[in-house]
Amino acid sequence: MFICPCQALSWCPWQLNLLATGGGSSDKTVKFWNVTSGQCMDTLTTDSQVSGVLWSEGHREVLVAQGFPQNQLVLLQYPSLQCVAELKGHEGRILHTSLSPDGTTVASVGADETLRLWKCFAGQPDGAVTHFSSNKKRLDNHLVSPFSTLR
């Protein structure tokens, strides 16, 4: 159950009965639902409103877009929910995210009126997962393009 309206919704591409939902500024959680049973399988509490959730199509990872006060993207392993990376760069809350057609790059747009491209889900030719770091850290150097302001 949500304390406030659900602001993010995303189906897992490799586990068809798994749905992730994100709550706003009063809830600040990502919930993972088994839609077959209706049960909440796990809950991740964040320090920010959740404005988006995207699943990797090729890796067991999920990306959570956070608004105020963190204004960042957080890449998590699934199902452990261990943080792989924090992607910082927006100066205002993240409003929307979208996954590229090849499944490797995430576009994010923020209230700071910037569009940013992030290489989040890059894979190696043999199909092995490429993680930017085994420890949680900032990944400003993995920002593909810090587009200038939109207006």
C-alpha positions as CSV (number, residue, x, y, z in Angstrom):
1,M,0.0,0.0,0.0
2,F,1.2,3.5,-0.8
3,I,1.1,6.5,1.5
4,C,1.0,8.8,-1.5
5,P,0.3,8.4,-5.2
6,C,2.5,5.9,-7.2
7,Q,4.9,7.9,-9.4
8,A,6.8,5.2,-11.1
9,L,5.9,1.8,-12.6
10,S,7.9,-0.7,-14.5
11,W,7.6,-4.4,-15.5
12,C,10.7,-6.6,-15.2
13,P,11.6,-7.8,-18.7
14,W,13.1,-11.1,-17.6
15,Q,10.6,-12.1,-14.7
16,L,7.2,-11.5,-16.2
17,N,5.2,-11.5,-13.0
18,L,7.4,-8.9,-11.3
19,L,6.3,-5.2,-11.2
20,A,8.3,-2.4,-9.5
21,T,6.5,0.7,-8.2
22,G,7.8,3.9,-6.8
23,G,6.2,6.3,-4.3
24,G,6.5,10.0,-4.1
25,S,7.8,12.4,-1.5
26,S,5.7,11.0,1.4
27,D,6.4,7.4,0.6
28,K,10.0,7.3,-0.7
29,T,10.0,3.6,-1.4
30,V,10.3,1.2,-4.3
31,K,8.2,-1.9,-4.0
32,F,8.6,-5.1,-5.9
33,W,5.3,-6.9,-6.5
34,N,4.5,-10.5,-7.6
35,V,1.5,-9.7,-9.7
36,T,0.4,-13.4,-9.8
37,S,0.1,-13.6,-6.0
38,G,-0.5,-9.9,-5.3
39,Q,2.2,-10.0,-2.7
40,C,4.9,-7.3,-2.1
41,M,8.1,-9.3,-2.4
42,D,10.5,-6.5,-1.2
43,T,10.6,-2.9,-0.3
44,L,13.5,-0.5,-0.8
45,T,13.4,2.7,1.3
46,T,15.1,5.7,-0.3
47,D,16.0,9.1,1.0
48,S,14.1,10.8,-1.8
49,Q,10.9,10.7,-3.8
50,V,11.0,8.1,-6.5
51,S,10.3,9.5,-9.9
52,G,11.2,6.5,-12.2
53,V,12.1,2.9,-12.3
54,L,13.8,1.2,-15.2
55,W,14.9,-2.5,-15.6
56,S,17.9,-3.6,-17.5
57,E,16.9,-6.0,-20.3
58,G,20.2,-7.8,-20.2
59,H,21.4,-7.6,-16.6
60,R,19.8,-8.4,-13.3
61,E,19.7,-4.7,-12.4
62,V,17.2,-2.0,-11.8
63,L,17.7,1.8,-12.1
64,V,15.8,4.1,-9.6
65,A,15.4,7.8,-10.5
66,Q,15.2,9.9,-7.4
67,G,13.9,13.4,-7.0
68,F,14.3,15.8,-4.1
69,P,16.5,15.9,-2.2
70,Q,19.0,13.5,-3.8
71,N,18.3,14.3,-7.5
72,Q,20.2,11.2,-8.7
73,L,19.9,7.8,-10.4
74,V,20.7,4.7,-8.4
75,L,21.7,1.5,-10.1
76,L,20.9,-1.6,-8.0
77,Q,21.5,-5.3,-8.4
78,Y,18.3,-7.4,-8.3
79,P,17.2,-9.2,-6.1
80,S,19.9,-8.2,-3.5
81,L,19.2,-4.5,-4.0
82,Q,22.9,-3.8,-3.5
83,C,23.9,-0.4,-4.8
84,V,26.1,-0.7,-7.9
85,A,26.4,3.1,-8.6
86,E,25.0,6.5,-7.8
87,L,24.7,8.7,-10.9
88,K,24.8,12.3,-10.0
89,G,24.6,15.4,-12.2
90,H,21.1,16.9,-12.1
91,E,20.7,20.0,-9.9
92,G,17.0,19.6,-9.7
93,R,14.7,16.6,-9.2
94,I,14.7,14.0,-12.0
95,L,11.3,14.2,-13.8
96,H,11.5,11.4,-16.3
97,T,13.8,8.6,-17.6
98,S,13.8,6.5,-20.7
99,L,15.8,3.5,-21.9
100,S,17.5,3.5,-25.3
101,P,16.3,1.0,-28.0
102,D,19.6,-1.0,-27.6
103,G,19.1,-1.2,-23.8
104,T,22.4,0.3,-22.8
105,T,21.8,4.1,-22.3
106,V,19.4,5.9,-20.1
107,A,18.2,9.4,-20.8
108,S,17.1,11.5,-17.8
109,V,15.5,14.9,-17.8
110,G,15.4,17.1,-14.7
111,A,13.7,20.1,-13.2
112,D,17.0,21.9,-13.8
113,E,16.0,21.8,-17.5
114,T,18.8,19.5,-18.5
115,L,18.8,16.3,-20.5
116,R,21.5,13.8,-19.6
117,L,22.5,10.5,-21.2
118,W,24.0,7.7,-19.0
119,K,25.8,4.5,-20.2
120,C,24.2,2.4,-17.4
121,F,23.8,-1.1,-18.9
122,A,26.8,-1.7,-21.1
123,G,27.7,-5.3,-21.7
124,Q,30.8,-7.1,-22.8
125,P,30.8,-9.1,-26.1
126,D,30.7,-12.4,-24.3
127,G,27.5,-11.3,-22.5
128,A,29.2,-10.8,-19.1
129,V,27.9,-7.9,-17.1
130,T,30.1,-4.8,-16.9
131,H,29.8,-3.1,-13.6
132,F,31.3,0.3,-13.2
133,S,32.5,-0.5,-9.7
134,S,32.0,-3.1,-7.0
135,N,31.7,-0.3,-4.5
136,K,29.1,2.4,-4.3
137,K,30.6,5.6,-5.8
138,R,29.8,8.6,-8.0
139,L,30.0,7.9,-11.7
140,D,30.2,11.4,-13.2
141,N,32.8,10.0,-15.8
142,H,30.0,7.6,-17.2
143,L,27.9,10.6,-18.2
144,V,27.7,10.2,-21.9
145,S,26.4,13.7,-22.7
146,P,25.5,16.5,-20.3
147,F,23.2,18.3,-22.8
148,S,23.0,22.0,-22.2
149,T,19.7,23.4,-20.8
150,L,16.6,22.6,-22.7
151,R,15.3,26.2,-22.9
